[in-house]
Amino acid sequence: MNEPVIKLQGVWKIFGTRTEDAMRAIAEEGLTKAQTLERFGCVVGIADCSFEVPRGEIFCVMGLSGSGKSTMVRHINRLIEPTSGSIEVLGHDVMALDDGGLRKLRAAQIGMVFQHMALFPHRTVRDNVAFPLQVQGLPKSRRWEISQRCLSLVNLDGYEDRFPSELSGGMQQRVGLARALASDPEILLMDEPFSALDPLIRRRLQEQFMALSAELNKTTVFITHDLDEAIRIGSRIAIMNDGRIIQIGTPEEIVTNPIDDYVRDFVEGISTLKLVFAHTIMEPIEEYKIGPGENLRQSIRAADTVDLSELIDLSITTDQPIVITQEGKDVGVINKSTLLNGIKGGNRDE
């Protein structure tokens, strides 16, 4: 894994007037969120959160309302001050930055996209996108040049002189994304940016965002309450509950190996056909016991990265097991029984 661009270690946020007393009691007595509120009148926003995000990754954080996901993402650019813990962004100790250093980090290295973009209604689309550059003091010609390029990235050419009230909700979100990209930040923080949109528009924006992220190699922390969205766009997913991170993993790991009942309830009903891959369910070729009538030399070869949907299509064409290859070498075998177990949600380690 690459050097982390974002690193949180043991971060806590407790809201209230008796935060020190509450932290001490939590450490010594293991108080729950509800007990902390009852005894000290303090609300635990996030509790002992740790994770790292390498360059170019889309790291999705999801959970129900009140789980702490939006509170956590606002710690990365220190919009919220943590009660304890450490936060590093691009190698900088965020907690050690003075006001000037923090403003520079926010203006030049971190772009943020909210669910409600709060575009300036009296400014044109071009001027909305160019606003962060105006704050930085760039001349108008340069601001407009960059604004035009960012609007082209989100397919809004021709709308430069429109006002936000003349745009649809999806178009306004694209203006917000263009504004976040205008200063060419290395990091994007996106807090449920598509959740208020219609499903069809939402899906199109997800596709556009994924394409942009791959093209520009942006490191993104993406907040959502929608597991389908997290699975669709996330390199990895962190699931939160009551301010704590319960599990972090790839979409495949989260769906096939939920760590507890809370996560299991989240992923119940999610189809594994496009999430589970051959390398997860295959039996190592050296351990495979060849059954009656089976001949691995006559078997179809498939890459270890093919998913269940593709494996099902292949299995229809043959009565032989499927031999899985990696870099041209036979490494595993999947037969009908293995495939059915994978479809049900199991894997070879269960």
C-alpha positions, -999 to +999 in steps of 0.1 A: +000+000+000+012+035-008+022+060+019-010+072+036-023+106+025-047+107+054-041+091+088-063+092+119-051+075+151-073+071+182-095+101+174-122+110+199-148+138+198-170+144+228-194+173+228-203+189+261-189+209+290-174+180+310-154+163+283-123+156+304-144+139+331-163+119+304-130+108+287-116+097+320-146+077+329-148+061+295-112+050+298-114+038+333-150+023+333-157+016+297-189+038+296-211+034+266-224+064+246-257+063+264-241+061+298-218+090+290-248+111+281-267+101+312-238+107+337-220+137+322-245+153+297-219+147+270-224+133+235-198+110+221-195+120+184-167+097+174-149+071+196-113+059+191-114+061+153-083+050+134-077+045+096-054+053+068-062+063+032-035+058+006-031+081-025-058+077-051-082+056-030-119+062-026-125+054+010-162+052+018-175+058+053-211+047+059-236+043+087-270+053+098-279+088+108-261+097+141-234+071+136-206+098+135-196+096+098-201+133+091-185+143+124-154+122+116-149+136+081-149+172+094-119+163+116-097+157+086-096+194+077-101+204+114-135+220+109-141+201+142-115+200+169-109+165+183-111+158+220-080+135+217-061+116+191-038+124+161-046+135+125-021+136+097-028+149+062-001+148+035+025+143+062+014+173+082+002+171+118-031+189+114-033+196+151+000+214+151-010+238+122-016+275+131-045+294+116-025+304+085-012+268+079-047+254+084-062+279+059-036+271+034-042+233+038-080+238+033-076+262+004-050+244-016-049+207-007-085+198+004-117+202-015-150+196+002-184+187-014-215+187+007-250+174+002-263+209+000-238+229-020-249+264-008-240+279-042-240+317-043-274+325-059-262+359-072-231+345-089-230+328-122-219+292-125-185+303-136-181+327-107-192+301-082-166+277-094-139+304-095-147+317-060-120+296-042-095+310-066-107+345-060-101+340-023-065+329-032-060+362-051-057+348-086-063+373-114-097+371-131-084+358-164-067+329-147-097+322-125-120+320-155-095+298-174-094+272-145-132+275-140-138+267-176-116+236-175-133+223-143-168+229-158-157+209-188-146+180-166-181+178-152-198+182-186-212+217-179-199+235-210-224+261-221-238+268-186-210+292-175-233+322-175-263+306-159-273+311-123-278+282-098-316+287-099-316+279-136-300+245-130-313+211-119-303+195-086-278+172-103-263+201-123-259+221-091-240+192-075-217+191-105-211+228-101-201+220-065-178+193-076-162+216-101-157+242-074-140+217-052-117+207-081-108+243-090-079+246-066-066+212-078-066+197-043-050+163-036-079+153-013-116+154-017-140+152+013-175+144+001-203+143+026-233+126+010-230+147-021-256+127-042-281+115-015-307+142-023-309+133-060-332+111-080-318+075-084-311+078-122-293+112-118-275+098-087-262+068-107-249+090-135-231+113-111-215+083-094-202+070-127-189+105-136-173+109-103-155+075-105-142+083-139-130+117-127-114+102-097-095+077-118-084+103-143-073+129-117-060+104-091-077+122-063-077+107-028-113+108-016-132+102+017-168+097+007-196+097+033-228+079+025-256+061+043-263+039+012-245+006+011-252+002-026-234+035-033-205+026-010-200-008-028-203+008-062-177+035-058-155+025-028-121+009-029-127+002+008-156+008+032-156+017+068-189+010+086-197+031+117-221+027+146-224+049+177-193+069+168-171+038+164-157+022+133-170-014+134-153-028+103-130-017+074-126-037+043-131-040+006-167-043-006-161-081-011-147-085+024-176-065+040-203-085+022-188-120+025-173-117+060-193-092+081-177-089+115-208-088+136-246-088+135-247-050+129-227-053+097-245-085+088-278-066+089-263-039+067-252-063+039-282-086+041-298-088+006-268-074-013-261-095-043-226-110-043-225-118-080-204-087-089-185-085-056-171-119-050-142-130-072-127-164-081-096-160-058-119-158-028-139-190-033-114-212-052-097-243-037-059-242-040-050-265-069-026-285-048-053-293-023-081-301-048-093-337-049-102-346-084-137-363-085-151-390-107-151-380-144-132-348-138-101-339-159-084-307-151-066-307-184-100-305-202-112-277-178-118-241-189-093-216-176-104-183-160-085-155-143-085-152-106-102-118-110-134-130-127-165-125-106-193-149-096-215-137-125-188-146-150-181-179-133-218-189-135-217-182-173-186-203-176-200-232-156-230-235-179-207-243-208-189-273-191-193-302-168-157-300-157-144-278-129-130-244-137-093-239-133-083-205-120-051-189-132-030-161-119-003-146-142-006-176-165-002-202-137-029-226-125-035-217-088-070-230-079-101-249-089-138-241-087-164-268-091-202-267-090-203-271-052-177-244-046-196-221-069-229-226-052-213-220-018-199-188-031-233-177-044-248-184-010-222-161+006-197-186+018-161-190+009-135-218+011-124-208+046-158-212+062 
